[in-house]
Amino acid sequence: MARAARWWLAAAWALSLAPSIEAQQVAGGGGWSPAANAAGDNTYQGFIDRPGNGDNIPLGSLFHVSGWIVDTTAEGWAGIDDVQVLNGGTLLAHASVAQSRADVASATGNPYWAASGFDAVVPSAGLSAGPANLTVVAHTPGKGSWSKQVSVTVAGGGSVLTSPSTTTGLVLRLIFPGPGDTVLANNNGVINGVAYDTRTRAELGVGVDRVQVCLDGPCGVANSQTLGTAVQTGNTWSLAWQPTKYDHVRHHVLFVYARSNVTGEERLLNLEFDIVPF
């Protein structure tokens, strides 16, 4: 494992998870512009919490685009029924909307805006290395779409590799959960998969000496949850965990690392899944 590469990846992710300052955000929460089929007056207020302007996004990772937005003329709700994240004309992700934002309701004095949050998990594989302007497009039933932009920099992660790849013999796969799977909120969960290095030698076994799993952020970042180091049996690995500890949020992202004891390099695999009530 190249420690400098892990540190760089963790530092970049930490920037995207920086806490918001709600009062300042509400005071300066405009800046939304007319987009497709926009009609009527600009009555929109909101803020993109993460990523921040100028943040670094590790190439090949998943990252969150989240914040809040309201139509100030809506009655009985926040007024937003869809949020998309685009890069130019390319759709990167749809966000979950009507997410809990009690801080917005408190700061504005409007209880209906407690459900004004949005959150999208975006694969940076849809971006090229270098500067990128992300556009957040919010849709309302009667007034079309309105948008706001945030500028980021997409950069490589040194010797931290992302799966899949044909340029290395280090193989990492997940068996469960799979992409988009649902995991029951119980105390006896298992995450498992396969890890090996095709370049191994007899004295090095399968060529992988560690598989580490973290939740909702790269390992080593304050906002991520370290689930632990997996038990390896031949070229398979498994990790026991308790999904019920994390079921207060439905949607999650796994960060799985496999380290080669042949070359010292490390592979990173991201996977999105949901935790649902048992």
C-alpha positions in Angstrom: 0.0 0.0 0.0 1.4 3.4 -0.9 0.6 5.5 2.2 0.9 8.8 0.2 -1.8 7.6 -2.2 -4.2 6.5 0.6 -3.6 9.8 2.4 -4.3 11.8 -0.8 -7.5 9.9 -1.5 -8.7 10.3 2.1 -7.9 14.0 2.1 -9.9 14.6 -1.1 -12.9 12.7 0.2 -12.8 14.6 3.5 -13.1 17.9 1.7 -16.4 16.7 0.1 -17.7 15.8 3.6 -17.0 19.2 5.2 -19.9 20.3 7.5 -22.2 23.0 6.4 -22.8 26.4 8.1 -26.6 26.6 7.8 -27.2 30.2 8.7 -24.7 31.5 6.1 -26.1 29.1 3.5 -29.7 30.3 4.0 -28.6 33.9 3.8 -26.8 33.3 0.5 -29.0 30.5 -0.8 -29.9 32.0 -4.2 -28.0 31.6 -7.4 -30.3 29.2 -9.2 -30.7 29.9 -12.9 -33.5 29.0 -15.4 -32.9 25.6 -17.1 -35.1 23.4 -19.4 -38.8 24.5 -19.6 -38.3 27.1 -16.8 -41.3 29.4 -16.4 -42.2 32.3 -14.1 -40.2 34.2 -11.5 -37.1 32.8 -10.0 -38.3 31.9 -6.5 -35.7 29.3 -5.7 -33.4 29.1 -2.7 -30.9 26.4 -1.8 -27.3 25.4 -1.5 -24.9 22.7 -2.7 -23.2 21.4 0.5 -20.9 18.9 -1.2 -18.7 18.9 -3.1 -17.6 22.5 -2.5 -16.2 24.6 -5.3 -12.6 23.6 -6.0 -12.8 20.3 -4.2 -10.8 17.3 -5.5 -12.6 14.1 -6.6 -10.6 10.9 -6.8 -10.8 9.5 -10.3 -12.7 6.2 -10.3 -14.4 6.8 -7.0 -18.0 7.4 -6.1 -18.9 10.8 -4.5 -21.9 12.6 -3.1 -23.6 15.6 -4.6 -25.9 16.9 -1.9 -27.6 20.0 -0.4 -31.0 21.5 -0.3 -33.4 23.5 -2.5 -36.9 24.9 -2.1 -39.4 26.8 -4.2 -40.3 29.6 -1.8 -43.8 29.8 -3.3 -44.7 26.1 -2.7 -47.4 25.5 -0.1 -47.2 22.5 2.2 -43.9 21.1 0.9 -40.5 22.2 -0.5 -41.8 22.2 -4.1 -39.1 20.0 -5.7 -39.9 16.6 -7.3 -36.7 15.7 -9.0 -32.9 16.6 -8.9 -30.4 15.5 -11.5 -26.6 15.9 -11.7 -25.1 16.6 -15.1 -21.7 17.1 -16.6 -22.3 19.3 -19.7 -25.2 17.5 -21.4 -24.4 14.1 -19.8 -26.7 12.8 -17.0 -24.5 11.4 -14.2 -27.1 10.6 -11.6 -30.6 11.2 -10.2 -30.7 12.4 -6.6 -33.0 11.3 -3.8 -35.2 14.2 -2.9 -37.3 15.4 0.0 -34.4 14.3 2.3 -34.5 15.4 6.0 -33.0 18.9 6.6 -34.2 20.0 10.0 -31.5 22.7 10.0 -33.1 24.4 7.0 -36.6 24.4 8.6 -35.0 25.8 11.8 -33.0 28.5 10.0 -36.0 29.6 7.8 -38.8 29.1 10.3 -40.7 27.0 7.7 -41.5 23.5 9.0 -42.3 22.2 5.5 -38.7 22.8 4.4 -37.5 20.1 6.7 -37.9 17.8 3.7 -35.8 20.0 1.3 -32.6 17.9 1.1 -31.2 16.1 -2.0 -28.4 13.6 -2.3 -26.9 11.8 -5.3 -24.2 9.2 -5.4 -22.2 10.0 -8.6 -19.6 7.7 -10.2 -16.5 9.8 -11.2 -15.9 7.2 -13.9 -18.3 9.4 -15.9 -15.8 12.3 -15.7 -12.4 12.9 -17.3 -9.3 13.9 -15.3 -9.1 17.6 -14.8 -11.5 20.5 -14.1 -15.2 19.7 -14.3 -18.3 21.8 -13.9 -21.2 19.9 -12.4 -24.7 21.1 -12.9 -27.4 20.4 -10.3 -30.8 20.6 -12.0 -33.9 20.8 -9.8 -37.4 20.3 -11.3 -40.7 21.6 -10.1 -44.1 20.5 -11.2 -45.4 23.9 -12.4 -42.3 25.9 -13.2 -39.9 23.6 -15.0 -36.2 23.2 -14.1 -33.7 25.5 -12.4 -30.0 24.9 -12.0 -26.9 25.7 -10.0 -23.2 24.7 -10.8 -20.2 23.6 -8.7 -16.7 23.3 -10.0 -14.4 20.4 -9.0 -11.1 18.8 -10.1 -11.0 15.1 -11.0 -7.6 13.6 -10.3 -6.0 10.2 -10.2 -5.3 8.3 -7.0 -1.6 7.3 -7.4 -1.1 3.6 -6.9 -4.7 3.1 -5.5 -6.3 1.3 -8.5 -10.0 1.0 -9.2 -11.8 -2.1 -10.3 -12.1 -3.4 -12.9 -8.8 -3.0 -14.7 -6.8 -5.0 -17.3 -3.5 -3.3 -16.4 -2.7 -5.3 -13.3 -2.9 -8.9 -12.0 -4.6 -7.8 -8.7 -8.2 -9.1 -8.8 -10.9 -7.9 -6.4 -14.6 -8.9 -6.7 -17.7 -8.7 -4.5 -20.1 -11.6 -4.3 -22.5 -10.0 -1.8 -23.8 -7.5 -1.8 -24.1 -6.9 -5.5 -24.7 -3.5 -7.2 -28.1 -2.1 -6.1 -28.8 -5.1 -3.7 -30.8 -4.7 -0.5 -29.4 -5.8 2.8 -31.6 -6.6 5.8 -31.0 -4.6 8.9 -29.9 -7.4 11.1 -27.0 -8.2 13.5 -25.6 -11.1 11.4 -24.6 -9.6 8.1 -21.8 -10.9 5.9 -19.9 -9.2 3.1 -17.9 -11.5 0.9 -16.0 -11.8 -2.3 -12.8 -12.9 -4.1 -9.3 -11.4 -4.0 -6.0 -12.7 -5.5 -3.0 -11.6 -7.5 -2.3 -13.6 -10.7 1.4 -12.7 -10.4 1.9 -14.4 -7.0 4.6 -16.9 -6.1 4.2 -20.1 -4.0 5.6 -18.5 -0.9 3.1 -15.6 -1.1 -0.1 -17.7 -1.2 -2.8 -16.1 -3.2 -0.9 -12.8 -3.4 -3.3 -10.7 -1.3 -2.4 -10.1 2.4 -5.3 -7.8 3.4 -8.9 -7.0 2.4 -10.3 -4.0 4.3 -13.9 -2.7 4.1 -15.3 0.8 5.0 -18.7 2.3 4.6 -19.7 5.7 3.1 -16.2 7.0 2.5 -12.6 5.9 1.9 -10.9 4.2 4.9 -9.1 6.7 7.1 -11.6 9.5 6.6 -13.4 10.8 9.7 -16.9 10.5 8.2 -16.5 6.9 7.0 -17.2 3.8 9.0 -14.5 1.2 9.2 -16.3 -2.2 9.1 -13.1 -4.2 9.5 -10.5 -6.5 7.9 -11.9 -9.5 6.2 -11.0 -13.1 6.9 -9.3 -14.7 4.0 -9.7 -18.4 3.0 -7.7 -19.1 -0.1 -8.8 -16.6 -2.8 -12.1 -15.9 -1.0 -12.7 -13.4 1.8 -15.6 -12.6 4.1 -16.4 -10.0 6.8 -19.1 -10.3 9.5 -20.9 -7.0 10.3 -24.1 -5.6 11.8 -26.2 -3.7 9.2 -28.7 -2.7 11.9 -26.1 -0.2 13.2 -26.4 1.8 9.9 -30.1 1.4 9.0 -30.9 5.1 9.9 -29.8 5.8 6.3 -31.1 3.6 3.5 -28.5 4.2 0.7 -24.8 3.4 1.3 -21.6 2.9 -0.5 -19.0 0.3 0.2 -15.2 0.9 -0.1 -13.4 -2.4 -0.4 -9.6 -2.5 -0.6 -7.4 -5.4 -1.5 -3.6 -5.2 -1.0 -1.1 -7.2 -3.0 1.8 -8.7 -1.2 3.5 -9.2 -4.5 3.8 -5.6 -5.6 2.4 -3.6 -2.6 -0.3 -2.0 -4.7 -3.9 -1.7 -3.6 -7.1 -2.0 -5.5 -10.3 -0.1 -4.5 -13.8 -1.3 -5.4 -16.9 0.8 -4.8 -20.4 -0.6 -4.6 -23.8 1.0 -3.9 -26.5 -0.8 -1.9 -29.5 -0.2 0.4 -30.2 -1.3 4.0 -33.9 -2.0 4.6 -35.8 -2.9 7.8 -35.6 -6.6 8.8 
